[in-house]
Structures are given as C-alpha cells and as structure tokens.
C-alpha cells in the first residue's frame, strides 16, 4: 500500500512539474520573445574542456588553447588522385534500390543522391538536394549530411519527424549565434551555421516541411558492453578497425556503423548504427528519464538530480507539440547537445528550460540518459497503456557477430520494422 501511494505521489509531482514547465514556456513565448528578437550571450561561454565527453564530438584528445576547426571543403565531383579512376566512376547499386550511382555521385553534396525516393513522402526540394540557392559553389544539400530520409548520422543531427516550429527555431538560432558547438574543433557545426545564414525564409520552411513529414525509423541498436571494438575516427565518426571487442568502454558511448561500406562508401540511408554503452547505463538512464532520480521514502520526498525527461518530451519520448521527439535518436548526438547546453554554447528560448533541468547532471548521468533514450522505440504510443509501458533494461548481453562483422549483442529487444528490399 505504501509503495502504491508513493508511486501515485511521484506521478502527481511529475505532472505538477510538467504543468509548471508548460506555463513558464507559454508565458515567455506569449510575451513576444520571438526567435528573431533573441540575441546571443554578451560574453563567450567559458567551456570546461577538462570534463568534455570527447567521444561525443568525435575526438580522443583534449582541445589545445586556440585550436579551432578548419573550414570544410565544398562539394566537388573531382576524382581523387589516390583512388582508382574506374572504381570512382563505375555504376553501383544497393539492395532494394533501382537507382544507380557512382562514388563520384555519392560524394557530390551539391546534387544529393536518393537511393530510396519512397522513403520520404515529398520529393526532395532544391534546398534538400542542392542546398541554399544563394551560396554558389559553397552550397550543399541538407540531404548530403542528414540523408534524404532525415535519419542523420552520429556526427550530425537527425531532422526527420521534428516539429515544424522546432526545426525553424533551430535554423534561426544558428543564424543568430545562439547555437554553436562547445568544441570549436568540430567543423560541421560551422558549416551548418553558414548554411542556415545562407537559406532564405522560404527555403527554411521548405526544409522544415519536408523533414517534418518523414517518420523516423529505428536506427540505433543499443548494446551494453564492457568491451568495444577498436576504432579510428574519420570526419568525427567512429569506424571499427577490429571485429572482436577488446578495448574497455571506459564510461563512453561508442557508436559505429552496422556496415561501414554501406554507410561511408554508399551513404545507404537504410543502414544504421550500433551504439555500445556502459553496462548498467540503461537501468540508470531509465531512472533519470522517468523519475528524475526522485525517491519517496516513507512520507518523505527525496529530490532527484533532474526533471524527468518524460515531463516535457512525453511518456513515449516522442515529443509533445513543438517539444522534439528524442526516442531512438543517436546517443552521441544527445550527449553532445546536453553538454553544449550545460556549457552555454546552445541557447535560445526553450533551451532555458533544459538548462534548469540538466544543471546537476554529471558526465555519467548524460551517458545513462542518452543510452536509455536511444534504446527506446521511435514509435508514438497509441494508447495510455502503451505510453506507460516501459520495458525493464536487461543488463545481460550476449555478444554475437552481425553479418557486417561488427560484434553485436542484445540489451534491448530489437524493434526494427521489416523494410521491403
């Protein structure tokens, strides 16, 4: 009986928190605090690089003073002199697609390839295929990095199924200097800022409408492990250099392609990633995400570390109104954004609520939250019962071998829908 009353009390507290947060947001939004009126902080944020989750940014060494990213090279169709010409130009296909492209085509970010046009309800508009019209040789299509189906990759963002208003707000935040990377060595954030500034308002709305209409697919397979494959980093993305897991995970999340060739050479938008997370992180993450770490001991409430994520993002973590869905998204991306917010380099109206929620979270907490959120099915609950149902995390993992040679395991039941090939 006491346990039941405690659970009810905890639920009421979470509901009250949610109502308070919504009231705060509605009040400030209604006060006329438009995106365009916001200005970046007057002083540059003091980033604590000693606590940086380097793996989330695709680095292994701490930033040196003054170290910044070199600009990314613009898209090109030029052949690479260190590679065989015939291999770069011969037609290629992927399973399930009727399209044919060469490696040169795949690399051309100003004319994005589309292996599976049926995966997005709307045809790719020019801003998705080619990029902002006014940027000349520097333009690159949104689909080149985020993929035509908006699934994204660990080194960038997954824009599929984001609410229209949220997407537009992010572009304006990039434009206004309100959103940048806490690690200035990360080059694609600077590229994103330039592209946001180069987009017309019509192009922003086109892109937002296009990605909002795409359902986000299961994309990241989360595996609890003590050991991970050895890796190398290419373009801030971890790529496996071994099949056997021999390297201690060490409190990191290591996210690698299920099939490197399909991901890197072909940019196949139907081949996802496996994320190795520390053993026990799913249970810890579930506690933080669903209760904030709050406890009811007898008649006493023990305050948790954070506001439960479900308070704003919904019981299924699929978003509410213009609060974005987070279930099933890349854990590397999630940790990167949380740390950017903690360090003061990601700002904006709605972010102020996030700052209050995560101020007390440690790097270990961020890992646990991201691991659990990424493990959840990216499927909106259709009934209250389904929304409340949260499967217990299973710490037991059996390491198997996937068809691509990457070690695989099961900490969370697979929920990949069948994809016609």
C-alpha positions as CSV (number, residue, x, y, z in Angstrom):
1,X,0.0,0.0,0.0
2,X,2.8,2.4,1.0
3,X,4.6,1.6,-2.2
4,X,1.4,2.3,-4.3
5,X,0.9,5.6,-2.5
6,X,4.5,6.6,-3.1
7,X,4.2,5.8,-6.8
8,X,1.0,7.9,-7.1
9,X,2.6,10.8,-5.2
10,X,5.6,10.7,-7.5
11,X,3.3,10.7,-10.6
12,X,1.5,13.8,-9.2
13,X,4.7,15.6,-8.6
14,X,5.9,14.9,-12.2
15,X,2.6,16.1,-13.5
16,X,2.9,19.3,-11.5
17,X,6.4,19.8,-12.8
18,X,5.2,19.4,-16.3
19,X,2.4,21.9,-15.8
20,X,4.8,24.4,-14.3
21,X,7.2,24.0,-17.2
22,X,4.5,24.4,-19.8
23,X,3.2,27.5,-18.0
24,X,6.7,29.0,-18.0
25,X,7.2,28.3,-21.7
26,X,3.7,29.6,-22.7
27,X,4.2,32.7,-20.7
28,X,7.6,33.6,-22.2
29,X,6.5,32.7,-25.6
30,X,3.3,34.7,-25.3
31,X,5.3,37.7,-24.1
32,X,6.6,38.2,-27.6
33,X,10.0,36.7,-27.2
34,X,10.3,35.8,-30.9
35,X,13.3,34.0,-32.3
36,X,14.4,36.9,-34.3
37,X,14.5,39.2,-31.2
38,X,16.8,37.0,-29.3
39,X,20.5,37.9,-29.1
40,X,23.5,35.7,-28.3
41,X,25.1,36.0,-24.8
42,X,27.2,39.2,-24.4
43,X,30.2,37.2,-23.3
44,X,31.6,33.9,-24.8
45,X,30.8,30.9,-22.7
46,X,33.6,29.6,-20.6
47,X,33.8,25.9,-21.6
48,X,35.2,23.4,-19.2
49,X,37.2,21.3,-21.7
50,X,38.6,19.1,-18.9
51,X,35.1,17.5,-18.5
52,X,34.3,17.2,-22.2
53,X,32.8,13.9,-23.4
54,X,35.3,13.8,-26.2
55,X,33.8,10.7,-27.8
56,X,30.5,12.5,-28.4
57,X,32.3,15.1,-30.5
58,X,34.4,12.6,-32.4
59,X,37.8,13.3,-30.7
60,X,40.2,11.4,-28.5
61,X,42.3,14.3,-27.2
62,X,41.5,17.4,-25.2
63,X,41.4,20.7,-27.1
64,X,44.5,22.8,-27.0
65,X,44.2,26.6,-26.4
66,X,43.3,28.4,-29.6
67,X,42.6,25.1,-31.5
68,X,39.7,25.5,-34.0
69,X,38.2,23.7,-37.0
70,X,39.4,24.4,-40.5
71,X,36.5,25.1,-42.9
72,X,35.1,22.0,-44.6
73,X,35.9,21.7,-48.3
74,X,32.9,22.5,-50.6
75,X,31.3,19.6,-52.5
76,X,33.1,18.5,-55.6
77,X,32.9,16.0,-58.4
78,X,36.7,15.9,-58.8
79,X,38.3,12.5,-58.9
80,X,40.6,11.6,-56.0
81,X,44.1,11.1,-57.3
82,X,44.9,8.4,-54.7
83,X,42.0,6.2,-55.8
84,X,41.4,4.2,-59.0
85,X,39.5,6.2,-61.6
86,X,37.4,3.3,-62.7
87,X,36.4,2.4,-59.2
88,X,35.2,6.0,-58.6
89,X,33.2,6.3,-61.8
90,X,31.7,2.8,-62.3
91,X,27.9,2.4,-61.7
92,X,26.9,0.9,-58.3
93,X,23.7,-0.2,-56.7
94,X,22.4,-1.1,-53.2
95,X,20.0,-3.8,-52.2
96,X,16.4,-2.9,-52.7
97,X,17.0,0.2,-54.8
98,X,16.5,0.6,-58.6
99,X,18.9,3.6,-58.6
100,X,22.4,3.6,-59.9
101,X,25.2,5.9,-58.8
102,X,28.9,6.2,-59.0
103,X,31.1,7.0,-56.0
104,X,31.6,10.5,-57.6
105,X,27.8,10.9,-57.5
106,X,27.6,9.8,-53.9
107,X,30.3,12.3,-52.8
108,X,28.6,15.2,-54.6
109,X,26.9,17.0,-51.8
110,X,25.5,19.7,-54.1
111,X,23.4,17.1,-56.0
112,X,22.3,14.6,-53.3
113,X,21.7,11.1,-54.4
114,X,18.4,9.4,-53.5
115,X,18.6,5.6,-53.2
116,X,15.1,5.3,-51.9
117,X,12.7,8.1,-53.0
118,X,9.8,6.2,-51.5
119,X,11.2,6.7,-48.0
120,X,10.2,10.4,-48.0
121,X,6.6,11.4,-48.8
122,X,7.6,14.6,-50.5
123,X,10.1,14.9,-53.4
124,X,13.3,16.5,-52.3
125,X,13.1,20.2,-52.8
126,X,16.1,22.0,-54.2
127,X,17.3,23.1,-50.7
128,X,17.5,19.4,-49.6
129,X,19.0,18.2,-52.9
130,X,21.3,21.0,-53.8
131,X,21.4,23.5,-50.9
132,X,20.7,27.2,-50.4
133,X,20.3,28.8,-53.8
134,X,22.3,31.9,-53.0
135,X,25.5,30.2,-51.8
136,X,27.0,29.4,-55.2
137,X,29.8,26.9,-55.1
138,X,29.6,26.6,-51.3
139,X,26.1,25.3,-51.3
140,X,25.4,21.7,-50.2
141,X,22.1,19.9,-49.9
142,X,20.6,19.2,-46.4
143,X,20.3,15.6,-47.5
144,X,24.1,15.2,-48.1
145,X,24.8,15.2,-44.3
146,X,21.3,14.4,-42.8
147,X,20.4,11.9,-45.6
148,X,17.3,12.2,-47.8
149,X,15.2,10.4,-45.2
150,X,16.4,12.7,-42.4
151,X,17.8,9.9,-40.3
152,X,21.1,11.7,-39.8
153,X,24.4,10.2,-38.5
154,X,26.1,10.3,-35.1
155,X,28.3,13.2,-36.1
156,X,25.3,15.4,-37.1
157,X,21.6,15.7,-36.3
158,X,18.5,13.6,-37.2
159,X,15.9,16.1,-38.5
160,X,13.3,13.5,-39.6
161,X,9.9,14.0,-37.8
162,X,10.9,17.2,-36.0
163,X,8.0,19.6,-35.3
164,X,7.8,22.4,-37.9
165,X,8.2,25.2,-35.3
166,X,11.1,23.5,-33.5
167,X,13.0,23.0,-36.8
168,X,12.6,26.6,-37.8
169,X,13.6,27.8,-34.4
170,X,16.9,25.8,-34.7
171,X,17.8,27.4,-38.0
172,X,17.1,30.9,-36.5
173,X,19.2,30.0,-33.5
174,X,22.1,29.0,-35.8
175,X,21.7,32.3,-37.7
176,X,21.5,34.4,-34.5
177,X,24.6,32.9,-32.9
178,X,22.5,31.2,-30.2
179,X,23.6,27.7,-31.2
180,X,27.2,26.5,-31.8
181,X,29.4,23.6,-30.7
182,X,31.1,23.7,-27.3
183,X,34.1,22.2,-29.0
184,X,35.3,24.7,-31.7
185,X,37.2,21.9,-33.4
186,X,34.0,20.4,-34.8
187,X,33.8,21.6,-38.4
188,X,30.3,20.6,-39.5
189,X,28.7,22.9,-36.9
190,X,30.3,25.9,-38.5
191,X,29.2,24.6,-41.9
192,X,25.6,24.3,-40.6
193,X,25.8,27.9,-39.3
194,X,26.9,29.1,-42.7
195,X,24.1,27.1,-44.4
196,X,21.5,28.5,-42.0
197,X,22.6,32.0,-42.8
198,X,22.5,31.3,-46.5
199,X,19.0,29.9,-46.5
200,X,16.0,32.1,-47.4
201,X,13.0,32.0,-45.2
202,X,11.1,30.1,-47.9
203,X,13.9,27.5,-48.0
204,X,13.8,27.2,-44.3
205,X,10.1,26.5,-44.4
206,X,10.5,24.1,-47.3
207,X,13.2,22.1,-45.4
208,X,11.1,22.1,-42.2
209,X,8.0,20.9,-44.0
210,X,10.0,18.2,-45.9
211,X,11.6,16.7,-42.8
212,X,8.5,17.0,-40.6
213,X,6.6,14.8,-43.0
214,X,9.1,11.9,-42.6
215,X,8.6,9.2,-40.0
216,X,11.8,8.5,-38.0
217,X,12.9,4.8,-38.4
218,X,14.6,2.6,-35.8
219,X,18.2,3.5,-36.5
220,X,20.5,2.8,-33.5
221,X,20.9,-0.6,-31.9
222,X,22.0,-0.1,-28.2
223,X,24.3,-2.7,-26.7
224,X,25.5,-2.8,-23.1
225,X,29.1,-3.9,-23.0
226,X,32.3,-3.8,-21.0
227,X,34.5,-4.1,-24.2
228,X,34.1,-2.5,-27.6
229,X,35.9,-2.9,-31.0
230,X,39.0,-0.8,-31.6
231,X,38.2,2.2,-33.7
232,X,39.5,5.0,-35.8
233,X,37.9,8.4,-36.3
234,X,37.1,9.8,-39.8
235,X,35.2,13.0,-40.0
236,X,34.2,12.8,-36.3
237,X,32.6,9.4,-36.9
238,X,34.0,6.2,-35.2
239,X,34.7,3.4,-37.6
240,X,35.7,-0.1,-36.4
241,X,39.2,-1.4,-37.0
242,X,38.6,-4.8,-35.5
243,X,35.8,-7.3,-35.2
244,X,36.4,-8.6,-31.7
245,X,35.6,-6.3,-28.7
246,X,39.0,-5.8,-26.9
247,X,39.0,-2.2,-25.8
248,X,37.5,-1.2,-22.4
249,X,34.5,1.1,-22.9
250,X,35.6,3.4,-20.1
251,X,32.4,5.3,-19.5
252,X,32.0,6.3,-23.2
253,X,29.4,5.5,-25.8
254,X,31.0,4.2,-29.0
255,X,28.7,4.4,-32.0
256,X,29.8,2.7,-35.2
257,X,28.1,1.8,-38.5
258,X,26.4,-1.6,-38.7
259,X,28.2,-1.8,-42.1
260,X,31.0,0.6,-42.8
261,X,31.0,0.2,-46.6
262,X,27.2,0.8,-46.9
263,X,27.4,3.8,-44.6
264,X,30.6,5.5,-45.8
265,X,31.0,4.5,-49.5
266,X,27.4,4.3,-50.5
267,X,25.7,6.5,-47.8
268,X,22.9,4.0,-47.7
269,X,20.1,5.6,-45.7
270,X,18.7,2.3,-44.6
271,X,21.8,1.0,-42.8
272,X,22.0,2.3,-39.3
273,X,24.4,2.2,-36.3
274,X,25.2,0.2,-33.2
275,X,25.9,2.1,-30.0
276,X,27.9,0.4,-27.3
277,X,27.0,1.8,-23.9
278,X,28.5,1.0,-20.4
279,X,26.9,-1.9,-18.6
280,X,24.2,-0.8,-16.2
281,X,23.6,2.5,-18.0
282,X,20.2,1.5,-19.3
283,X,18.8,1.0,-15.8
284,X,20.4,4.2,-14.5
285,X,19.1,6.1,-17.5
286,X,15.6,4.7,-17.1
287,X,15.5,6.0,-13.5
288,X,16.6,9.5,-14.5
289,X,14.4,9.7,-17.6
290,X,11.2,8.5,-16.0
291,X,11.6,9.8,-12.4
292,X,14.5,12.3,-12.5
293,X,16.1,10.1,-9.8
294,X,13.4,11.2,-7.3
295,X,12.5,8.9,-4.4
296,X,9.7,8.6,-2.0
297,X,10.9,7.2,1.3
298,X,8.1,6.7,3.7
299,X,6.3,10.1,3.6
300,X,9.5,12.0,2.6
301,X,10.3,13.1,-1.0
302,X,14.0,12.8,-1.8
303,X,14.7,15.2,-4.6
304,X,16.2,13.8,-7.8
305,X,19.0,15.1,-10.0
306,X,16.8,16.4,-12.8
307,X,13.3,16.9,-14.1
308,X,12.1,13.6,-15.7
309,X,12.6,13.8,-19.4
310,X,9.1,12.4,-19.9
311,X,7.6,15.5,-18.3
312,X,8.2,17.6,-21.5
313,X,9.1,15.0,-24.2
314,X,6.1,12.8,-23.4
315,X,5.8,9.4,-21.7
316,X,6.8,7.7,-25.0
317,X,9.6,10.3,-25.5
318,X,8.1,11.1,-28.9
319,X,7.6,14.8,-28.2
320,X,4.7,17.0,-27.3
321,X,3.6,19.9,-29.5
322,X,6.8,21.6,-30.6
323,X,8.9,19.8,-28.0
324,X,11.0,17.4,-30.1
325,X,10.9,13.7,-30.1
326,X,14.1,12.1,-28.7
327,X,13.3,8.3,-28.6
328,X,15.6,6.2,-30.7
329,X,17.9,9.1,-31.7
330,X,21.7,8.9,-31.7
331,X,23.1,8.8,-28.2
332,X,26.3,10.7,-29.4
333,X,24.1,13.5,-30.7
334,X,22.0,13.6,-27.5
335,X,25.1,13.9,-25.2
336,X,26.6,16.5,-27.5
337,X,23.5,18.7,-27.2
338,X,23.2,18.2,-23.5
339,X,26.8,19.2,-22.9
340,X,26.5,22.2,-25.3
341,X,23.6,23.4,-23.2
342,X,25.5,22.9,-20.0
343,X,28.4,24.8,-21.3
344,X,26.3,27.7,-22.5
345,X,27.0,27.4,-26.2
346,X,23.5,26.3,-27.1
347,X,20.9,28.9,-26.1
348,X,17.5,30.1,-27.2
349,X,14.1,30.4,-25.5
350,X,13.2,26.8,-25.0
351,X,16.8,25.9,-24.1
352,X,16.5,27.9,-20.9
353,X,14.2,25.2,-19.6
354,X,16.7,22.5,-20.5
355,X,19.4,24.4,-18.7
356,X,17.5,24.2,-15.4
357,X,16.7,20.6,-15.9
358,X,20.2,19.3,-16.6
359,X,22.4,21.6,-14.5
360,X,23.1,18.9,-11.9
361,X,23.8,16.1,-14.3
362,X,27.3,14.6,-14.4
363,X,29.0,13.1,-17.5
364,X,28.0,9.7,-16.2
365,X,24.4,10.9,-16.0
366,X,24.5,12.2,-19.5
367,X,25.7,8.8,-20.8
368,X,23.0,7.0,-18.9
369,X,20.2,9.3,-20.1
370,X,21.4,9.1,-23.7
371,X,21.8,5.3,-23.6
372,X,18.2,4.8,-22.3
373,X,16.6,7.4,-24.6
374,X,18.3,5.9,-27.7
375,X,17.2,2.4,-26.7
376,X,13.5,3.4,-26.7
377,X,11.3,2.6,-29.7
378,X,10.8,5.6,-32.0
379,X,7.1,4.9,-32.2
380,X,4.4,7.1,-30.8
381,X,2.2,5.3,-28.3
382,X,-1.4,4.9,-29.4
383,X,-2.9,4.4,-26.0
384,X,-2.2,5.5,-22.5
385,X,-1.4,1.9,-21.6
386,X,1.3,1.7,-24.3
387,X,2.7,5.1,-23.2
388,X,3.1,3.9,-19.6
389,X,4.7,0.6,-20.5
390,X,8.4,0.8,-20.2
391,X,10.3,-2.5,-20.6
392,X,13.0,-3.1,-18.0
393,X,16.5,-2.8,-19.2
394,X,18.3,-6.1,-19.3
395,X,21.9,-5.8,-18.3
396,X,22.8,-9.3,-19.7
397,X,24.3,-9.0,-23.1
398,X,25.4,-11.8,-25.4
399,X,28.0,-10.6,-28.0
400,X,27.2,-12.1,-31.3
401,X,28.6,-11.3,-34.8
402,X,26.5,-9.3,-37.2
403,X,26.6,-10.0,-41.0
404,X,28.9,-7.0,-41.4
405,X,31.4,-8.4,-38.9
406,X,30.7,-5.9,-36.2
407,X,30.1,-7.6,-32.8
408,X,26.5,-7.3,-31.8
409,X,24.5,-8.0,-28.7
410,X,21.1,-7.5,-27.2
411,X,20.4,-5.3,-24.3
412,X,17.0,-4.1,-25.6
413,X,14.7,-6.1,-27.8
414,X,15.0,-5.2,-31.5
415,X,12.2,-3.2,-32.9
416,X,13.2,-2.7,-36.5
417,X,10.2,-2.9,-38.7
418,X,10.5,-5.0,-41.8
419,X,11.8,-2.9,-44.7
420,X,11.0,-4.1,-48.2
421,X,14.2,-4.8,-50.1
